[in-house]
Amino acid sequence: MTQHHDGTGDDLLRHVDTWVFDLDNTLYPAACNLFAQVDRRMTAFIAEAFDLPPTEARALQKQYFRSHGTTLRGLMTEHGVDPTRFLNYVHDIDVSCLPPSPGLDRALAALPGRK
């Protein structure tokens, strides 16, 4: 089957119905250190959830990251942690360092499908 394109490039993406973005320093400046905030929040979540001192919580966080691929996967597998609760907690960070980016806003809004 031959695909026909209108030459604009827009038709090349029409078939995509869901977009997933890895946000770790991809869509925002790394200099903002947003992931460092998320990392600290992961440690705090574990410390609170399991009544651990921060150093032990950090060690557990990194252990789960190494053994399960992500801290969240480890928490879900080993403790049945609700992923929504975890993600909401760890992403409650200060984003005031992010400059407005109207061009990025327009580009993302123009993508078809869910984002």
C-alpha positions, -999 to +999 in steps of 0.1 A: +000+000+000+014+034-009+009+063+014+003+097-001+014+129+017+002+164+011+038+177+014+032+197+045+044+171+069+012+174+090-003+142+075+028+123+087+016+126+123-022+122+119-021+085+128-006+091+162-033+090+189-011+092+220+021+111+228+044+103+257+071+128+266+101+120+289+102+153+307+135+149+324+154+179+309+137+174+275+111+200+273+126+224+298+161+238+305+183+214+325+196+245+344+163+247+363+172+215+381+136+204+382+146+167+384+167+174+415+134+186+432+116+155+420+145+133+433+143+150+468+105+145+468+109+108+460+132+105+491+107+124+512+078+103+500+096+071+510+107+085+543+071+095+552+055+063+538+078+040+557+088+061+586+124+061+577+152+086+582+161+104+550+194+085+545+177+052+547+148+064+525+174+076+499+192+042+500+159+024+494+149+048+466+182+041+448+180+004+455+145+002+439+157+023+409+186-001+403+167-033+409+133-024+393+143+002+366+124+030+384+118+039+420+080+038+414+081+003+399+100-009+430+075+008+453+046-007+434+061-042+433+074-044+468+048-024+487+018-019+465+022+019+464-005+037+444+013+052+414-010+082+412-004+091+448+034+088+443+034+108+411+012+136+424+035+139+455+068+138+437+058+162+410+045+189+434+075+211+427+084+247+421+084+254+384+088+292+387+122+289+370+106+279+337+104+307+312+073+310+291+076+292+258+048+302+235+064+284+206+066+251+225+030+256+237+018+260+201+039+230+189+025+207+216-011+220+211-008+213+174+001+176+178-029+153+172-041+130+198-036+128+236-006+143+253 
